[in-house]
Amino acid sequence: MLSILDKYILKRYLGTFVLLLLLFIPIGITVNLAEKIDKILSNEVPFFEVVKYYLDFTVYFANLLFPLFLFLSVIWFTSKLANNTEIIAFLSSGVSYYRFLRPYMIGATIVCVGAFFLGMYLAPMASLGFNEFSFKYLKKGKQDREKANVYRQINENDYIYVSYFNVTEKSGSNFTLEHFEDQKLKYKLSANRIKYNVEDSTYSLFQYKKRIIGENNDIIESQQKLDTVFSFDLDDLTPVKYIAETLNLPELNKFIAREKDKGSNLINRYEVVRYKRWSLPVSAYILTIIAVAVSSIKRRGGMGVNLAIGIAIGMVFIFFDKIFGTLAEQSDFSPFVATWAPNIVFAILAIYLLRNAKR
């Protein structure tokens, strides 16, 4: 059973968090729209797609920045409790500091569960819509949608190469497929251009040529155009870097397993995305404890000092998260350690601040 104290603090905890989200999301949308409005108008983007983009934008960034919003909201309302001497009244009535923390932990659990399902299922769908809109209308198919010198092992025996591939147009140039058996080349396919047909999941090869390696003589086949099927799909050919963000948890696990079999050089990037879906919800507990420890003390400077300290700690947390994530993506550094290191470091800080606040 929740006591009056629990209900009071829990209501303030969740209410302030939701209020802060509702206040900052329109600001984020306004800033983004002001920055992108020229491209949206010049590309004559349909109104419905703009609305859908900003719905996806809201979910995408709410999932990305929820730890910071949660941290600031806890500091805000706890500082108000401290300034109004309500915390002193609670503790003077015989309530221990750890008992005072209980409603905060209940609130952190609710946020953690919500963030878990948001990150595992809703955020991937929003990420897909957000990125697809960006590359279709704002970046016009550049950067990550265009790949040069794609070379991949698609199974135990087959290797493919494309000198250039455009994911938006689903076509590439100078395609080659080499098939090996017992470490010997058996045949080689080549085409000046390859195009993926969405309607029937086939590939069209233009200026197609096939060389079958014989013991004495090679057999050469050629056609102007050949429609065929391959054992790989478009994502296997050249997955965009953000593809891991667009997959729910079961899909992401299967995708990473396939990419490991193919020896993808982007495995660490995908692993960082997977582990963050577990580490970010857990950070709700750690940041809640730090926020309470920092703001439950009545300071001479009032709420402004607590907010300044809180913003500084929040920025350091995000900085650590980005640094370790980039380190894992760009090197052999363990993605698991990279994603959990900020939580471990700040958990130690939380214990230290909590002991000081208790005194």
C-alpha contacts under 8 A as a table, 3 or more apart, distances in Angstrom:
res1	aa1	res2	aa2	distance
2	L	5	L	7.88
2	L	6	D	5.57
2	L	7	K	6.31
3	S	6	D	5.07
3	S	7	K	6.29
4	I	7	K	5.21
4	I	8	Y	6.02
5	L	8	Y	5.11
5	L	9	I	6.20
6	D	9	I	5.44
6	D	10	L	5.85
6	D	102	R	7.32
6	D	103	P	4.93
7	K	10	L	5.11
7	K	11	K	5.87
7	K	103	P	7.44
8	Y	11	K	5.36
8	Y	12	R	6.41
9	I	12	R	5.07
9	I	13	Y	5.95
9	I	103	P	6.18
9	I	104	Y	7.18
10	L	13	Y	4.89
10	L	14	L	6.17
10	L	103	P	5.43
10	L	104	Y	6.51
10	L	106	I	7.43
10	L	107	G	5.88
11	K	14	L	5.54
11	K	15	G	5.71
12	R	15	G	5.06
12	R	16	T	5.75
12	R	77	F	6.92
13	Y	16	T	5.61
13	Y	17	F	6.30
13	Y	73	S	7.42
13	Y	74	V	6.34
13	Y	77	F	7.38
13	Y	104	Y	7.04
13	Y	107	G	6.51
14	L	17	F	5.14
14	L	18	V	6.16
14	L	107	G	6.59
15	G	18	V	5.31
15	G	19	L	6.03
16	T	19	L	4.95
16	T	20	L	6.01
16	T	73	S	5.58
16	T	74	V	7.51
16	T	77	F	6.99
17	F	20	L	5.24
17	F	21	L	6.36
17	F	69	F	6.76
17	F	70	L	5.67
17	F	73	S	5.20
17	F	74	V	7.43
18	V	21	L	5.11
18	V	22	L	6.20
19	L	22	L	5.05
19	L	23	L	6.15
20	L	23	L	5.06
20	L	24	F	6.10
20	L	69	F	6.67
20	L	73	S	6.56
21	L	24	F	5.31
21	L	25	I	5.84
21	L	62	A	7.56
21	L	69	F	6.79
22	L	25	I	5.60
22	L	26	P	6.99
23	L	26	P	6.29
23	L	27	I	6.99
24	F	27	I	5.06
24	F	28	G	6.15
25	I	28	G	5.03
25	I	29	I	6.16
25	I	58	T	6.54
25	I	62	A	7.80
26	P	29	I	4.99
26	P	30	T	6.01
27	I	30	T	5.10
27	I	31	V	6.19
28	G	31	V	5.24
28	G	32	N	6.10
29	I	32	N	5.14
29	I	33	L	5.92
29	I	54	Y	6.96
29	I	57	F	7.81
29	I	58	T	7.66
30	T	33	L	5.11
30	T	34	A	6.06
31	V	34	A	5.19
31	V	35	E	6.32
32	N	35	E	5.13
32	N	36	K	6.13
33	L	36	K	5.07
33	L	37	I	5.38
34	A	37	I	5.51
35	E	38	D	7.56
36	K	39	K	5.59
36	K	40	I	6.23
36	K	138	L	7.48
37	I	40	I	5.02
37	I	41	L	6.10
38	D	41	L	5.32
38	D	42	S	6.03
39	K	42	S	5.04
39	K	43	N	5.95
39	K	137	Y	7.24
39	K	138	L	6.07
40	I	43	N	5.38
40	I	44	E	6.13
40	I	45	V	5.57
40	I	137	Y	6.90
40	I	138	L	7.17
41	L	44	E	4.97
41	L	45	V	6.57
43	N	137	Y	6.46
45	V	49	E	6.84
45	V	50	V	6.84
45	V	137	Y	7.31
46	P	49	E	5.43
46	P	50	V	6.55
47	F	50	V	5.12
47	F	51	V	6.32
48	F	51	V	5.17
48	F	52	K	6.22
49	E	52	K	5.00
49	E	53	Y	5.96
50	V	53	Y	4.99
50	V	54	Y	6.36
51	V	54	Y	5.33
51	V	55	L	6.33
52	K	55	L	5.05
52	K	56	D	6.23
52	K	129	G	7.91
53	Y	56	D	5.11
53	Y	57	F	5.94
53	Y	129	G	6.55
53	Y	130	F	5.79
53	Y	133	F	6.68
54	Y	57	F	4.54
54	Y	58	T	5.97
54	Y	130	F	7.97
55	L	58	T	5.16
55	L	59	V	6.55
55	L	126	A	7.80
56	D	59	V	5.28
56	D	60	Y	5.92
56	D	125	M	7.92
56	D	126	A	4.37
56	D	127	S	6.78
56	D	129	G	6.18
56	D	130	F	5.59
57	F	60	Y	5.07
57	F	61	F	6.10
57	F	126	A	7.05
57	F	127	S	7.88
57	F	130	F	6.00
58	T	61	F	5.59
58	T	62	A	5.89
59	V	62	A	5.11
59	V	63	N	6.10
59	V	122	L	7.65
59	V	123	A	6.09
59	V	126	A	6.18
60	Y	63	N	5.46
60	Y	64	L	6.32
60	Y	123	A	5.65
60	Y	126	A	5.78
60	Y	127	S	5.84
60	Y	130	F	7.59
61	F	64	L	4.73
61	F	65	L	5.84
61	F	66	F	7.89
62	A	65	L	5.39
62	A	66	F	5.38
63	N	66	F	5.50
63	N	115	A	7.01
63	N	118	L	6.88
63	N	119	G	6.41
63	N	123	A	6.66
64	L	67	P	7.88
65	L	68	L	5.54
65	L	69	F	6.47
66	F	69	F	5.02
66	F	70	L	5.94
67	P	70	L	5.13
67	P	71	F	6.03
67	P	280	L	7.37
67	P	283	S	6.90
67	P	284	A	6.22
67	P	287	L	7.31
68	L	71	F	5.05
68	L	72	L	6.19
68	L	314	G	5.98
69	F	72	L	5.32
69	F	73	S	6.07
70	L	73	S	5.16
70	L	74	V	6.21
70	L	284	A	7.33
70	L	287	L	7.82
70	L	288	T	7.53
71	F	74	V	5.41
71	F	75	I	6.36
71	F	287	L	5.75
71	F	288	T	6.19
71	F	291	A	6.02
71	F	310	G	7.37
71	F	314	G	7.17
72	L	75	I	5.12
72	L	76	W	6.02
72	L	291	A	7.62
72	L	307	L	7.22
72	L	310	G	6.59
72	L	311	I	7.12
73	S	76	W	5.01
73	S	77	F	6.39
74	V	77	F	5.63
74	V	78	T	5.87
74	V	288	T	6.64
74	V	291	A	5.97
74	V	292	V	6.83
75	I	78	T	5.27
75	I	79	S	5.79
75	I	291	A	5.18
75	I	292	V	6.51
75	I	294	V	7.49
75	I	295	S	5.48
75	I	306	N	6.89
75	I	307	L	6.56
75	I	310	G	6.82
76	W	79	S	5.38
76	W	80	K	6.49
76	W	295	S	7.90
76	W	303	M	7.39
76	W	307	L	6.95
77	F	80	K	5.02
77	F	81	L	6.35
78	T	81	L	4.95
78	T	82	A	6.21
78	T	292	V	6.56
78	T	295	S	5.83
78	T	296	S	5.90
79	S	82	A	4.97
79	S	83	N	6.05
79	S	295	S	4.97
79	S	296	S	6.07
79	S	297	I	7.68
79	S	298	K	7.41
79	S	302	G	7.80
79	S	303	M	5.55
79	S	306	N	6.90
80	K	83	N	5.08
80	K	84	N	6.10
80	K	303	M	6.98
81	L	84	N	5.23
81	L	85	T	6.24
81	L	86	E	5.13
81	L	87	I	5.94
81	L	296	S	7.54
82	A	85	T	4.95
82	A	86	E	5.95
82	A	87	I	5.46
82	A	88	I	7.34
82	A	295	S	7.29
82	A	296	S	5.49
82	A	297	I	6.21
82	A	298	K	5.25
83	N	86	E	7.63
83	N	298	K	5.80
83	N	302	G	6.84
83	N	303	M	7.39
84	N	87	I	7.96
85	T	88	I	5.26
85	T	89	A	6.42
85	T	298	K	7.79
86	E	89	A	4.98
86	E	90	F	6.26
87	I	90	F	5.01
87	I	91	L	6.24
87	I	296	S	7.05
88	I	91	L	5.25
88	I	92	S	5.88
89	A	92	S	5.08
89	A	93	S	6.22
90	F	93	S	5.42
90	F	94	G	7.27
90	F	95	V	6.03
90	F	100	F	7.69
91	L	94	G	5.59
91	L	95	V	4.85
91	L	96	S	6.12
91	L	97	Y	6.85
91	L	100	F	7.72
92	S	95	V	7.01
95	V	99	R	6.19
95	V	100	F	6.48
96	S	99	R	5.08
96	S	100	F	6.16
97	Y	100	F	4.90
97	Y	101	L	6.40
97	Y	358	K	6.27
98	Y	101	L	4.99
98	Y	102	R	6.69
99	R	102	R	5.29
100	F	103	P	7.06
100	F	104	Y	7.97
101	L	104	Y	5.26
101	L	105	M	6.39
102	R	105	M	5.15
102	R	106	I	6.31
103	P	106	I	4.92
103	P	107	G	6.11
104	Y	107	G	5.06
104	Y	108	A	6.08
104	Y	288	T	7.06
105	M	108	A	4.86
105	M	109	T	6.09
105	M	285	Y	6.70
105	M	288	T	7.71
106	I	109	T	5.08
106	I	110	I	6.44
107	G	110	I	5.15
107	G	111	V	6.27
108	A	111	V	5.07
108	A	112	C	5.85
108	A	284	A	5.64
108	A	285	Y	5.48
108	A	288	T	6.88
109	T	112	C	4.91
109	T	113	V	6.14
109	T	284	A	7.84
109	T	285	Y	7.42
110	I	113	V	5.34
110	I	114	G	6.22
111	V	114	G	5.05
111	V	115	A	5.90
111	V	281	P	7.62
111	V	284	A	7.03
112	C	115	A	5.07
112	C	116	F	6.02
112	C	281	P	4.63
112	C	282	V	6.35
112	C	284	A	6.03
112	C	285	Y	7.79
113	V	116	F	5.03
113	V	117	F	6.47
113	V	281	P	7.24
114	G	117	F	5.47
114	G	118	L	6.07
115	A	118	L	4.90
115	A	119	G	5.88
115	A	280	L	7.91
115	A	281	P	5.52
116	F	119	G	5.26
116	F	120	M	6.00
116	F	277	R	6.91
116	F	278	W	7.15
116	F	281	P	5.71
117	F	120	M	5.08
117	F	121	Y	5.80
117	F	122	L	7.01
118	L	121	Y	5.69
118	L	122	L	4.85
118	L	123	A	5.53
119	G	122	L	6.33
119	G	123	A	5.08
119	G	124	P	6.99
119	G	277	R	5.81
120	M	123	A	6.79
120	M	124	P	6.96
120	M	248	N	5.36
120	M	249	L	5.52
120	M	277	R	6.51
121	Y	124	P	5.86
121	Y	125	M	7.02
121	Y	247	L	7.90
121	Y	248	N	5.06
121	Y	249	L	7.15
122	L	125	M	5.50
122	L	126	A	6.42
123	A	126	A	4.94
123	A	127	S	5.89
123	A	245	E	7.98
123	A	246	T	7.67
124	P	127	S	4.93
124	P	128	L	6.24
124	P	245	E	5.46
124	P	246	T	4.01
124	P	247	L	5.40
124	P	248	N	5.93
125	M	128	L	5.22
125	M	129	G	6.52
125	M	246	T	5.83
125	M	247	L	7.45
125	M	248	N	8.00
126	A	129	G	5.23
126	A	130	F	5.98
126	A	246	T	7.62
127	S	130	F	5.01
127	S	131	N	5.98
127	S	245	E	6.30
127	S	246	T	5.47
128	L	131	N	5.39
128	L	132	E	5.95
128	L	243	I	7.92
128	L	245	E	7.54
128	L	246	T	4.96
129	G	132	E	5.21
129	G	133	F	6.03
130	F	133	F	5.43
130	F	134	S	6.25
131	N	134	S	5.00
131	N	135	F	6.23
132	E	135	F	5.35
132	E	136	K	5.97
133	F	136	K	5.08
133	F	137	Y	5.87
133	F	138	L	7.20
134	S	137	Y	5.64
134	S	138	L	4.78
134	S	139	K	5.93
134	S	140	K	7.84
135	F	138	L	5.75
135	F	139	K	4.67
135	F	140	K	5.33
135	F	141	G	5.03
135	F	142	K	7.00
135	F	145	R	7.32
136	K	139	K	6.50
136	K	140	K	5.13
136	K	141	G	5.94
136	K	168	T	7.81
137	Y	140	K	5.43
139	K	142	K	5.71
139	K	143	Q	7.83
141	G	144	D	7.83
141	G	145	R	5.39
141	G	146	E	6.93
141	G	166	N	7.73
141	G	167	V	7.85
141	G	168	T	6.06
142	K	145	R	5.53
142	K	146	E	5.87
143	Q	146	E	5.72
144	D	147	K	6.99
144	D	240	V	6.19
144	D	241	K	6.83
145	R	166	N	5.95
145	R	167	V	5.23
145	R	168	T	6.44
145	R	240	V	6.57
146	E	164	Y	7.32
146	E	165	F	5.79
146	E	166	N	4.57
146	E	167	V	6.27
147	K	150	V	6.57
147	K	164	Y	5.53
147	K	165	F	4.99
147	K	166	N	6.35
147	K	167	V	7.94
147	K	238	T	7.55
148	A	162	V	7.44
148	A	163	S	5.47
148	A	164	Y	4.33
148	A	165	F	6.39
149	N	161	Y	6.98
149	N	162	V	5.73
149	N	163	S	4.21
149	N	164	Y	5.83
150	V	160	I	7.92
150	V	161	Y	5.49
150	V	162	V	5.09
150	V	163	S	6.19
150	V	164	Y	6.99
150	V	165	F	7.60
150	V	238	T	7.07
151	Y	159	Y	7.40
151	Y	160	I	5.79
151	Y	161	Y	4.48
151	Y	162	V	6.67
152	R	159	Y	5.80
152	R	160	I	5.50
152	R	161	Y	6.63
152	R	237	L	7.36
152	R	262	K	7.17
152	R	263	G	8.00
152	R	264	S	7.47
153	Q	156	E	7.41
153	Q	157	N	7.98
153	Q	158	D	6.09
153	Q	159	Y	4.42
153	Q	160	I	6.45
153	Q	262	K	5.29
153	Q	263	G	7.11
154	I	157	N	7.93
154	I	158	D	5.84
154	I	159	Y	5.93
154	I	160	I	7.22
154	I	232	F	6.73
154	I	236	D	7.26
154	I	237	L	7.95
154	I	262	K	5.73
155	N	158	D	5.50
155	N	159	Y	7.45
155	N	261	D	7.60
155	N	262	K	6.42
157	N	179	H	5.60
157	N	180	F	5.00
157	N	181	E	6.35
158	D	177	L	6.83
158	D	178	E	5.68
158	D	179	H	4.65
158	D	180	F	6.39
159	Y	177	L	5.68
159	Y	178	E	5.30
159	Y	179	H	6.70
160	I	175	F	7.35
160	I	176	T	5.52
160	I	177	L	4.42
160	I	178	E	6.44
161	Y	174	N	7.79
161	Y	175	F	5.69
161	Y	176	T	5.07
161	Y	177	L	6.54
162	V	165	F	6.57
162	V	172	G	6.43
162	V	173	S	6.08
162	V	174	N	5.55
162	V	175	F	4.55
162	V	176	T	6.53
163	S	172	G	7.39
163	S	173	S	5.94
163	S	174	N	5.59
163	S	175	F	6.98
164	Y	172	G	5.37
164	Y	173	S	5.52
164	Y	174	N	7.45
165	F	170	K	7.34
165	F	171	S	5.85
165	F	172	G	4.05
165	F	173	S	6.67
165	F	238	T	7.75
166	N	169	E	5.54
166	N	170	K	5.70
166	N	171	S	5.68
166	N	172	G	6.15
167	V	170	K	4.67
167	V	171	S	6.90
167	V	238	T	7.70
170	K	195	K	5.85
170	K	196	Y	5.48
170	K	197	N	7.96
170	K	234	L	7.74
171	S	193	R	7.17
171	S	194	I	5.51
171	S	195	K	4.16
171	S	196	Y	6.22
172	G	175	F	7.03
172	G	193	R	5.63
172	G	194	I	5.24
172	G	195	K	6.48
173	S	191	A	7.61
173	S	192	N	5.52
173	S	193	R	4.29
173	S	194	I	6.22
174	N	190	S	7.13
174	N	191	A	5.83
174	N	192	N	4.61
174	N	193	R	5.78
174	N	194	I	7.80
175	F	190	S	5.50
175	F	191	A	5.21
175	F	192	N	6.35
175	F	193	R	6.31
175	F	194	I	6.38
176	T	188	K	7.11
176	T	189	L	5.53
176	T	190	S	4.39
176	T	191	A	6.67
177	L	188	K	5.69
177	L	189	L	4.97
177	L	190	S	6.45
178	E	185	L	7.00
178	E	186	K	7.83
178	E	187	Y	6.18
178	E	188	K	4.55
178	E	189	L	6.45
179	H	185	L	5.93
179	H	186	K	5.75
179	H	187	Y	5.54
179	H	188	K	6.33
180	F	183	Q	5.66
180	F	184	K	5.18
180	F	185	L	4.43
180	F	186	K	5.49
180	F	187	Y	7.45
181	E	184	K	5.30
181	E	185	L	6.55
181	E	186	K	6.55
185	L	188	K	7.67
185	L	213	I	7.13
186	K	212	I	6.15
186	K	213	I	5.29
186	K	214	G	7.87
187	Y	210	K	7.07
187	Y	211	R	5.50
187	Y	212	I	4.30
187	Y	213	I	5.55
188	K	210	K	5.70
188	K	211	R	5.26
188	K	212	I	6.61
189	L	208	Y	7.44
189	L	209	K	5.86
189	L	210	K	4.49
189	L	211	R	6.57
190	S	208	Y	5.90
190	S	209	K	5.30
190	S	210	K	6.40
191	A	194	I	6.70
191	A	205	L	5.78
191	A	206	F	5.64
191	A	207	Q	5.26
191	A	208	Y	4.47
191	A	209	K	6.26
192	N	205	L	7.59
192	N	206	F	5.87
192	N	207	Q	5.60
192	N	208	Y	7.13
193	R	205	L	5.96
193	R	206	F	5.25
193	R	207	Q	7.30
194	I	203	Y	6.69
194	I	204	S	5.70
194	I	205	L	4.76
194	I	206	F	6.48
195	K	203	Y	5.55
195	K	204	S	5.16
195	K	205	L	6.72
196	Y	201	S	6.94
196	Y	202	T	6.11
196	Y	203	Y	4.61
196	Y	204	S	6.50
196	Y	234	L	7.18
197	N	200	D	6.18
197	N	201	S	5.43
197	N	202	T	5.27
197	N	203	Y	5.80
197	N	204	S	7.29
198	V	201	S	5.07
198	V	202	T	7.26
199	E	202	T	7.96
201	S	229	V	7.42
201	S	233	D	7.75
202	T	227	D	6.66
202	T	228	T	5.69
202	T	229	V	4.91
202	T	230	F	7.53
203	Y	227	D	5.64
203	Y	228	T	5.42
203	Y	229	V	5.88
203	Y	230	F	7.56
204	S	225	K	6.80
204	S	226	L	5.66
204	S	227	D	4.44
204	S	228	T	6.48
205	L	208	Y	5.66
205	L	225	K	5.51
205	L	226	L	5.10
205	L	227	D	6.31
205	L	228	T	7.82
206	F	223	Q	7.72
206	F	224	Q	5.67
206	F	225	K	4.52
206	F	226	L	6.64
207	Q	222	S	7.32
207	Q	223	Q	6.04
207	Q	224	Q	4.57
207	Q	225	K	5.96
208	Y	222	S	5.45
208	Y	223	Q	5.18
208	Y	224	Q	6.02
208	Y	225	K	6.16
208	Y	226	L	6.64
209	K	220	I	7.08
209	K	221	E	5.60
209	K	222	S	4.24
209	K	223	Q	6.57
210	K	220	I	5.61
210	K	221	E	5.00
210	K	222	S	6.27
211	R	218	D	6.54
211	R	219	I	5.69
211	R	220	I	4.55
211	R	221	E	6.51
212	I	218	D	5.57
212	I	219	I	5.00
212	I	220	I	6.35
213	I	217	N	7.19
213	I	218	D	4.79
213	I	219	I	6.70
214	G	217	N	5.11
214	G	218	D	4.84
214	G	219	I	7.06
215	E	218	D	7.70
223	Q	226	L	6.56
230	F	233	D	7.36
232	F	236	D	5.64
232	F	237	L	6.66
233	D	236	D	5.26
233	D	237	L	6.32
234	L	237	L	5.08
234	L	238	T	6.52
234	L	239	P	7.37
235	D	238	T	5.41
235	D	239	P	4.43
235	D	240	V	7.62
236	D	239	P	6.08
239	P	243	I	6.49
240	V	243	I	5.48
241	K	244	A	7.40
241	K	266	L	7.73
242	Y	245	E	5.51
242	Y	246	T	7.09
243	I	246	T	5.30
243	I	247	L	6.89
244	A	247	L	5.55
244	A	252	L	6.25
244	A	270	Y	5.60
244	A	273	V	6.61
244	A	274	R	7.86
245	E	273	V	6.60
247	L	250	P	7.97
247	L	251	E	5.55
247	L	252	L	5.27
248	N	251	E	5.40
248	N	252	L	5.87
249	L	252	L	5.03
249	L	253	N	6.19
249	L	274	R	7.63
250	P	253	N	5.26
250	P	254	K	6.42
251	E	254	K	5.26
251	E	255	F	6.05
252	L	255	F	4.98
252	L	256	I	6.09
252	L	274	R	7.31
253	N	256	I	5.32
253	N	257	A	6.28
254	K	257	A	5.13
254	K	258	R	6.31
255	F	258	R	5.19
255	F	259	E	6.18
256	I	259	E	5.00
256	I	260	K	6.09
256	I	267	I	6.96
256	I	270	Y	6.81
256	I	271	E	7.54
257	A	260	K	5.22
257	A	261	D	6.46
258	R	261	D	5.17
258	R	262	K	6.45
259	E	262	K	5.04
259	E	263	G	6.18
259	E	264	S	5.36
259	E	267	I	6.87
260	K	263	G	5.05
260	K	264	S	6.11
260	K	267	I	6.79
261	D	264	S	7.90
264	S	267	I	5.87
265	N	268	N	7.67
266	L	269	R	5.34
266	L	270	Y	6.57
266	L	329	E	7.54
267	I	270	Y	5.17
267	I	271	E	6.09
268	N	271	E	4.95
268	N	272	V	6.10
268	N	328	A	6.24
268	N	329	E	5.18
268	N	330	Q	7.99
268	N	332	D	7.82
268	N	334	S	7.81
268	N	335	P	6.06
269	R	272	V	5.26
269	R	273	V	6.60
269	R	328	A	7.29
269	R	329	E	4.78
269	R	335	P	7.94
270	Y	273	V	5.23
270	Y	274	R	6.41
271	E	274	R	5.04
271	E	275	Y	6.16
271	E	335	P	5.96
271	E	336	F	7.61
272	V	275	Y	5.33
272	V	276	K	6.03
272	V	325	G	6.54
272	V	328	A	7.31
272	V	329	E	7.35
272	V	335	P	5.17
272	V	336	F	7.09
272	V	338	A	7.66
272	V	339	T	6.46
273	V	276	K	5.27
273	V	277	R	6.59
274	R	277	R	5.49
274	R	278	W	7.35
275	Y	278	W	5.40
275	Y	279	S	6.25
275	Y	335	P	7.44
275	Y	336	F	6.29
275	Y	339	T	6.25
275	Y	340	W	7.97
276	K	279	S	4.84
276	K	280	L	5.63
276	K	339	T	5.84
276	K	340	W	7.97
277	R	280	L	5.95
277	R	281	P	7.17
278	W	281	P	6.09
278	W	282	V	6.82
279	S	282	V	5.25
279	S	283	S	6.35
279	S	339	T	6.64
279	S	340	W	6.12
279	S	343	N	7.34
280	L	283	S	5.15
280	L	284	A	7.24
281	P	284	A	5.64
282	V	285	Y	5.91
282	V	286	I	7.21
282	V	343	N	7.95
283	S	286	I	5.06
283	S	287	L	5.94
283	S	343	N	6.16
284	A	287	L	5.43
284	A	288	T	5.97
285	Y	288	T	5.17
285	Y	289	I	6.32
286	I	289	I	5.33
286	I	290	I	6.35
286	I	343	N	7.19
286	I	346	F	6.84
286	I	347	A	5.69
286	I	350	A	6.46
287	L	290	I	5.06
287	L	291	A	5.95
287	L	346	F	7.84
287	L	350	A	7.68
288	T	291	A	5.09
288	T	292	V	6.16
289	I	292	V	5.24
289	I	293	A	6.12
289	I	350	A	6.00
289	I	354	L	7.13
290	I	293	A	5.13
290	I	294	V	6.09
290	I	349	L	7.50
290	I	350	A	4.88
290	I	353	L	6.65
290	I	354	L	7.15
291	A	294	V	5.24
291	A	295	S	6.03
291	A	310	G	6.83
292	V	295	S	5.30
292	V	296	S	5.50
293	A	296	S	5.76
293	A	297	I	7.46
293	A	350	A	7.67
293	A	353	L	5.69
293	A	354	L	5.18
293	A	356	N	7.88
293	A	357	A	5.39
294	V	297	I	6.71
294	V	306	N	6.65
294	V	309	I	7.68
294	V	310	G	7.42
294	V	353	L	7.10
294	V	357	A	7.44
295	S	298	K	7.37
295	S	303	M	7.96
295	S	306	N	5.54
296	S	357	A	7.47
297	I	357	A	7.03
298	K	302	G	6.86
299	R	302	G	5.26
299	R	303	M	7.70
299	R	305	V	7.44
299	R	306	N	7.88
301	G	304	G	6.50
301	G	305	V	5.50
302	G	305	V	5.93
302	G	306	N	7.12
303	M	306	N	5.20
303	M	307	L	6.19
304	G	307	L	5.10
304	G	308	A	6.09
305	V	308	A	5.08
305	V	309	I	6.22
306	N	309	I	5.17
306	N	310	G	5.99
307	L	310	G	4.88
307	L	311	I	5.97
308	A	311	I	5.24
308	A	312	A	6.21
309	I	312	A	5.17
309	I	313	I	6.24
310	G	313	I	5.16
310	G	314	G	6.02
311	I	314	G	4.99
311	I	315	M	6.06
312	A	315	M	5.23
312	A	316	V	6.29
313	I	316	V	5.09
313	I	317	F	6.22
314	G	317	F	5.07
314	G	318	I	6.33
315	M	318	I	5.17
315	M	319	F	6.02
316	V	319	F	4.89
316	V	320	F	6.10
317	F	320	F	5.19
317	F	321	D	6.16
317	F	342	P	6.62
317	F	346	F	7.68
318	I	321	D	4.97
318	I	322	K	6.14
319	F	322	K	5.26
319	F	323	I	6.05
320	F	323	I	5.15
320	F	324	F	6.04
320	F	342	P	5.91
321	D	324	F	5.52
321	D	325	G	6.02
321	D	338	A	7.83
321	D	339	T	6.92
321	D	342	P	5.90
322	K	325	G	5.07
322	K	326	T	6.02
323	I	326	T	5.29
323	I	327	L	6.08
324	F	327	L	4.96
324	F	328	A	6.25
324	F	338	A	4.82
324	F	339	T	6.81
324	F	341	A	7.63
325	G	328	A	5.29
325	G	329	E	6.29
325	G	335	P	7.29
325	G	338	A	5.74
325	G	339	T	6.33
326	T	329	E	5.03
326	T	330	Q	6.05
327	L	330	Q	5.39
327	L	331	S	5.95
327	L	333	F	6.52
327	L	338	A	7.51
328	A	331	S	5.45
328	A	332	D	6.33
328	A	333	F	4.71
328	A	334	S	5.99
328	A	335	P	5.23
328	A	338	A	6.15
329	E	332	D	7.84
329	E	333	F	7.87
329	E	335	P	7.57
333	F	337	V	7.85
333	F	338	A	7.28
334	S	337	V	5.34
334	S	338	A	6.13
335	P	338	A	4.91
335	P	339	T	6.10
336	F	339	T	5.46
336	F	340	W	6.23
337	V	340	W	5.29
337	V	341	A	5.57
338	A	341	A	5.43
338	A	342	P	7.71
339	T	342	P	6.89
339	T	343	N	7.94
340	W	343	N	5.32
340	W	344	I	6.26
341	A	344	I	5.08
341	A	345	V	6.10
342	P	345	V	5.19
342	P	346	F	6.03
343	N	346	F	5.23
343	N	347	A	5.80
344	I	347	A	5.01
344	I	348	I	6.41
345	V	348	I	5.38
345	V	349	L	6.49
346	F	349	L	4.72
346	F	350	A	5.92
347	A	350	A	4.88
347	A	351	I	6.31
348	I	351	I	5.24
348	I	352	Y	6.38
349	L	352	Y	5.13
349	L	353	L	6.14
350	A	353	L	5.22
350	A	354	L	5.90
351	I	354	L	5.11
351	I	355	R	6.26
352	Y	355	R	5.39
352	Y	356	N	6.48
353	L	356	N	5.14
353	L	357	A	6.05
354	L	357	A	5.07
354	L	358	K	6.06
355	R	358	K	5.13
355	R	359	R	6.47
356	N	359	R	5.27
